[in-house]
Amino acid sequence: MIISLKDGSAKEYAQPMAVIDIAADISEGLARMATAGEIDGEVVDLRTVVDKDCHLNILTANDKEGLAALRHTTSHVLAEAVKRLRPDAKLAIGPSIDTGFYYDFECEPFTRADLDELEKEMKKIIKEGAKIERFELPRAEAIKFMEEKGEPYKVELINDLPEDATISFYSQGDFTDLCAGPHLMSTKGIKAFKLISSSGAYWRGSEKNKMLTRIYGTAFGKKDELNAYLEQLEEAKKRDHNKLGREMELFTTVDVIGQGLPLLMPKGVIIIKELQRWIEDLEDNEWGYVRTKTPLMAKSDLYKISGHWDHYKEGMFVLGDEEKDKEVFALRPMTCPFQYYVYKAGQHSYRELPLRYGETSTLFRNEDSGEMHGLTRVRQFTISEGHLIVRPDQMVEEFKGCLALAKYCLETLGLQDDVTFHLSKWDPENKEKYIGEPEVWNETEGHIRQILTELEVPFVEDVGEAAFYGPKVDINAKNVYGKEDTMITIQWDALLAEQFDMYYIDENGDKKRPYIIHRTSIGCYERTLAWLIEKYAGLFPTWLCPEQVRVLPISEKYSEYAEKVNKELKANGIRSSVDNRSEKIGYKIRESRLAKVPYMLVVGAKEEEDGVVSVRSRYLGDEGQKSLDEFIAAITKEIRTKEIRKIETEQQAK
């Protein structure tokens, strides 16, 4: 057989060879570094036997898939350490993830001290260097094997495997786990790891199941890579909106109000208000939207017409019982069917289209409690929602326009480099999740693919992520910990107009069905605020800052002049305040920096005498004396143009 290698060379063998043996034949050094193999594009275990011509790539921790195998092996070492220190713990699952790995256990929670003890035990296991071996069992034997070990979650996993599935196990010394692999050849291959945190997690992600204890960890091929990641993680903790947003008094949560129901505090409201006013004016004045205001709830009848009752009911807050109550209501998880009835309130000619409806919509979704986090995953939120009613011949250009608007919003906020574009498609293997025929789905997905290609927008395709009524473009971003969330969505809908009997009169006087675009321009305001907090570490562009200027009198003697300056600032629409405390000016400056105020105006005898202000900013530090008019002209221009000024030094940021 002929094995074609990544560098273009080839190896010929007379008999079948395991991937690890081929790696050793190429280079002993490569074999020591190998973590997995890739045969004709499919990731395989190092123990996999190659018995025919193929393309083979030996993966190491420098490769994404190779690093995943290293991390997966580390999760098994963690599981063994837990079983050694807590023999009664039950094993659930322990996959690799983008940032490392986790393992779920049924046992008491772990403290930081417990994690430190587990790390010590893991180092012992790694030093022992047990050979990792793979074996398979028939279903009945596999179930019996795990039952005898007292591992009910593993038994459940085996029972849920397809009838023709290969049931494999990996053992290292006295420890064995159900696993599909791939894994390293020995525990000695783990060079650098760290247990990060512990939290609760529902079995299989459902709050209907038992709460388990999850341990998160990470692993790298080299210690310096681990150290760099841990430094990055520390920086992420500083930027975590859930921590920083509370410290900055932007939002809070209260147990008696409920999980996923954040309270926006006055400073947070200022930022949301600025974003909302900007978006509404932008959509209405420059993009031709008209505004609607619709109810926060509706009868179940509405959601039955749209299909949400059948496809999305579990994610809704339902008020009432269909078996007992004459009328059952639900808080709205979306605005589209409401805006359809705004359209249906009158008859429309083809000349009126497109009609672009915009609404700042408060929505409600019954998220699982385990999914809630700060402002990014909540049960009540507000979005820049819009629905465009268009003729079929207008659909492509209007869809492009929605993309252009979304990209403009991202660029204005300085977020354009932080996103990825996704074509979210239906899953033809699960047709019951969707409405419409395959031909419609294939056609609409093809249109979106062509649009993104034509606009030279890099994108990936995600099967099964479409809405039940149509494909969409999801614009996603990662938080500081690497978790990806959808920030902006643009959906192509060729189906719901039929269900709502929506039509327009064409040039021949005939009734025709319109198409619909469901879209957001900035997405969810709460999630966007979280994104901005983490992006700028709280050092927002000046136009968004809750406090834009703080006037600092050197002593009480200059308070009157400080108040005069402040009054003039406010008269020009600048959010400002005066620090009249009897503190030294150095202390006031430090306090202003901690409050992340972009501009400080220091005033004393010289400033009062000359009618000027001494400007200090987070951008340039000491900017010297300026006339108040000059400063006001500069900052109002910065606010009006939504300029994102560069912070020159790290010291200024502090």
C-alpha positions, 0 to 999 in steps of 0.5 A, a space after each residue: 500500500 502507498 501512504 501519501 504524506 502531508 509534505 507530498 512524499 509517499 511511503 510504501 508498505 507491504 503489510 498493514 501498519 498502525 498510524 503510530 508505527 508509520 509515524 515512528 518509521 518517518 521519525 522517532 521524534 514525530 512519533 513522540 509528538 504524535 497525538 492522533 492521525 488523519 486519514 483522508 481527512 478523517 481524524 483517527 486514533 494512533 492505534 488505527 491500522 492502515 491497510 490501503 492506499 490513503 493520504 495520512 497526516 500525523 497530528 500533533 498538539 500543534 494541530 487543532 485536532 491533535 490538541 483536542 486528542 491531547 486534551 481528551 486524554 487529559 480529561 481521562 486522567 482527571 476522571 481517574 484522579 477523581 475516582 482515586 480521591 472520591 471512589 463513589 463519584 459517578 462518571 458522566 462525560 468528559 469531552 475536549 472543547 475549544 478552550 480545553 476540556 471538561 468532565 462531569 461527575 455525580 458527586 459533591 462540588 469541588 472547591 479550589 483546594 479540591 482542584 489543587 489536590 486533583 492536580 497533584 493526583 493527576 501529576 502522579 498518574 502522568 508520572 506513572 506513565 501507564 500505557 493507554 489501550 483501546 478495546 471493544 465489547 459487544 453491547 450486552 457485555 459493554 452494559 454489563 461491564 459498566 453496570 459492574 463498575 457502578 457507572 449508570 451514566 455510561 450505561 445510559 450512553 451505551 443504551 442510546 448508541 445506534 444498534 450498529 455502533 462500535 462500542 469502544 473503551 480506553 484503559 490506563 492502568 486500573 482505570 477504564 472509560 467508555 470512549 470513542 477516542 482518539 487518545 495518546 499512547 501513554 499518559 506521559 504524553 501530557 506535558 502541561 495542564 491546569 484545572 480552571 474551575 468547577 461548576 454545576 451542569 445538568 446531565 445532557 444539558 436539560 434542567 429536567 435531569 440531575 445536576 452534576 458537578 463539572 470540572 473545567 481544565 485545559 492542556 497544551 503541548 508546551 508549558 509556555 503555551 499553557 502559561 500564555 493561555 493562563 495569562 490570557 484567562 486572567 485578562 479575560 476575567 478582568 474583562 468579563 462583563 458579568 464581573 466588570 459590568 457589576 463593578 461599573 454599576 451597569 447592571 445587577 441581578 437579584 435572586 428574588 426577581 429571578 435568574 435571567 432577569 437583569 436589572 439595568 442600573 442608571 449608568 447601563 440605561 444611558 448606554 442602552 438608550 444611546 444605542 437605541 436612539 442611534 439605531 432607531 434614527 439610523 433605521 428610520 431616517 437613513 434606511 427607510 424603516 417605519 416604526 411599530 409598537 405591538 403587544 408583549 403577549 398574544 393568544 395561543 391562536 397567533 402562535 399556532 398560525 405562525 407555527 411557533 406553538 408547535 415548533 417553539 412552545 417549550 421556549 415560551 412563557 405560557 400563561 394559562 392551561 389549554 385544558 382549563 382556560 378559555 383563552 391561553 396567552 403567551 409572552 412573545 418570543 418574537 415580533 414577526 406575527 404581530 408586525 404581519 397583522 400591521 401589514 394585513 390591516 390594509 391592502 398593499 400595491 406592489 408599488 408600496 413594497 418593500 415595506 420595512 417595519 422596525 420595532 424596539 422589541 422586548 421579548 421573552 424566552 424560557 431559557 434553561 437555567 443552566 444556560 443563563 449568564 450575565 447579559 448574554 443569555 437572559 429570559 427578557 431582552 430587547 432587540 432592534 427587530 425588523 421585518 421587511 415585506 418585499 416582492 420576490 424580485 426585491 428579495 436579494 437586494 433587500 437582503 444585501 441591504 440588511 447585511 450592509 446595515 448590520 456591517 455598518 453598525 458593527 464598524 461604528 461600534 468597532 466590532 467588525 473584526 470580532 465576528 464570523 458569518 454563518 449560513 445557518 441551514 436546515 437539517 434534511 435528516 430532521 424534516 419534522 423540525 421545519 415547515 416547507 418543502 426541500 426545494 424551497 429550502 435548497 433554493 433559499 439557501 442557494 440565494 444566501 450562499 450566492 449573496 455572501 459569495 458575491 459580497 466576498 463575505 467569508 462564511 461557514 455553513 452550519 447544518 441544523 441552525 436555521 429557523 423552522 421557517 427559513 435559512 439565515 445569516 448568523 453573525 457570531 462573536 466570541 466572549 472573553 472565554 471563547 464561547 460563541 454567541 449569535 449577535 445579529 441575525 438576518 433570515 430569509 422567509 419564503 413560507 410564513 406569508 402563506 400561513 398568514 394569508 399575506 398578499 400584495 396586488 401586482 401590476 395586473 391586479 392579481 394577489 401575490 405572496 410577498 417574501 419576508 426578511 426577519 432581521 436585526 441591525 444591532 441584535 439584542 441590546 443587553 448582549 451587545 452591552 455585554 460585548 462592548 464591556 468585554 471589547 473595551 474593558 469598560 473603556 467605551 468610546 466617548 459617545 457611549 460613556 455614562 459620564 463623559 467629562 469630570 470637572 476637578 477643582 484643585 480646591 474648594 476655592 475653585 468650585 464655583 468656576 468648576 460648576 460654571 464649566 460643568 453648566 456649559 458642558 451640560 448645555 452642549 449635551 455633554 454628560 458631565 459632573 463636578 468632583 467637589 470633594 475635599 480631596 487632593 487633585 491626584 486622588 481625584 484624578 485616580 478616582 476618575 480613571 477608576 470610574 473610566 471617565 474619558 476626560 478630566 478637566 482640572 481647574 484652579 487659579 490659572 484656569 479661572 483667571 484665563 477662562 480655560 481648562 486643563 485637559 487630561 484624557 485616557 487617550 493622550 494623558 495631559 493634553 494641556 490647557 484649552 479654552 472651554 469652547 475649543 474643548 467643547 467643539 472637539 468633544 461634541 464632534 467626537 460624540 457626534 461622529 461616534 469616533 473611536 479614539 485610540 488609547 496611546 498607552 496602557 498607562 492611560 487606559 489605567 
